[in-house]
Amino acid sequence: MGLPKFNYVAPETVQEACQILEKLGGQAKVMAGGTDLLIKMKHGALRPKTIVGLRKIKELRKISFRKNQGLFIGAMALLEEVASHPKVKKLYPAVAYAASQTATVQIRNMGTVVGNICNAAPSADNIPSLMAFGAELIIASPNGERRILLENFFKGPGEVNLNRGELVKGVLVPPPPEGSGVSYQFISQRSKVDIAAVCVAAMVVIDKGRTRDVKIVLGAVAPTPIRALEAEGLLRGKKLADRSIQKAAEQASQEARPITDMRATSEYRRLMVAVLTKRALLEARQMALAS
Ligand SMILES: Cc1cc2nc3c(=O)[nH]c(=O)nc-3n(C[C@H](O)[C@H](O)[C@H](O)COP(=O)(O)OP(=O)(O)OC[C@H]3O[C@@H](n4cnc5c(N)ncnc54)[C@H](O)[C@@H]3O)c2cc1C
């Protein structure tokens, strides 16, 4: 199966890229590493007339950290660069871990974290931990920029909240609060390279022995990554005891809406949500208490 014919343009600024996207509308697609896009085109699932490559836009390659603003991951920062970045490893270990567990070393040196987000697969490895950290996306258009919480970005599998002329410039992850921990857990059925059958991220902030904040994010068990809000409610303001963690894990599994497919049955997925939520909360608690 070969690639269909397409035009390729490589703008040198974000502004230029947005203007091209505005002019061409649905006929154009942004390309970062191409590890999802080109495969979909080969399979005939996408047929853009023009690909807008971002590789010449140098500012998009940036990964930076500022104490009061947090971490910025540019749209062209590679998965491998995020996985091995010293500040990401130290301050956002769940983000580095998720990137390091995505695909293979070859794919991680082509594909990007932002591409993983914009591809909007319910199972995407990099979304849950970023959502748990409360990340926002910076979206550029010919008229300027806007921000959106990552958890509000997804409309369905492969569908995101981007308007004509817009592209994602990068992800902004707030500074981790004091006393916080974030853990990412996943399970793949077939092999290490396979995408996750279920993935979970949990974030807790512990203050004077009580859970001041908590987020539980479930992947691959609904059309988009979702928060297990009722499970979070069971923990907020309470002591994070083993028994409460078990109850929250069981509640999270009730909030999942899994399907059966080639990777797992819905029953298995539901069971694994409870197992992985418990593991994630336990690890997040340990990290929070050690911080
Ligand atoms: C063998 C193999 C194994 C894989 N394993 C995994 C895995 O284990 N876990 C996992 O989560 N994924 C996996 N993937 C999927 C893929 O590699 C990742 O999703 C990757 O991070 C995509 O990044 P990219 O830069 O290649 O995106 P691209 O393919 O360039 O883009 C993906 C989509 O996002 C859009 N897009 C990209 N950047 C932007 C932007 N800045 N603004 C707006 N839209 C944008 C594109 O138009 C396209 O629709 C695997 C893929 C392969 C081929």
The ligand as an ORCA input file, in Angstrom:
! r2SCAN-3c Opt
* xyz 0 1
  C       4.832      0.954     15.411
  C       4.110      2.027     16.170
  C       3.950      1.896     17.528
  C       3.266      2.857     18.253
  N       3.132      2.696     19.603
  C       2.480      3.629     20.327
  C       2.347      3.454     21.736
  O       2.844      2.504     22.337
  N       1.655      4.403     22.419
  C       1.084      5.492     21.802
  O       0.458      6.289     22.478
  N       1.227      5.683     20.464
  C       1.898      4.788     19.719
  N       2.035      4.966     18.354
  C       1.435      6.151     17.712
  C       2.388      7.345     17.377
  O       3.708      6.995     17.209
  C       2.261      8.477     18.405
  O       0.900      8.871     18.499
  C       3.151      9.706     18.058
  O       3.398     10.371     19.261
  C       2.529     10.683     17.074
  O       3.389     11.813     16.934
  P       3.823     12.353     15.492
  O       4.679     13.538     15.764
  O       4.376     11.287     14.651
  O       2.375     12.813     14.944
  P       1.890     12.942     13.427
  O       1.708     11.610     12.821
  O       2.705     13.926     12.673
  O       0.452     13.613     13.698
  C      -0.582     12.909     14.335
  C      -1.888     13.692     14.178
  O      -1.832     14.908     14.913
  C      -1.952     16.044     14.054
  N      -0.954     17.003     14.561
  C       0.354     16.748     14.820
  N       0.939     17.835     15.349
  C      -0.019     18.790     15.409
  C      -0.028     20.156     15.860
  N       1.087     20.735     16.370
  N      -1.181     20.850     15.786
  C      -2.302     20.264     15.282
  N      -2.354     18.988     14.832
  C      -1.232     18.272     14.899
  C      -1.663     15.537     12.645
  O      -2.340     16.304     11.665
  C      -2.203     14.117     12.737
  O      -3.597     14.122     12.573
  C       2.722      3.996     17.596
  C       2.902      4.145     16.216
  C       3.584      3.176     15.502
  C       3.754      3.377     14.014
*
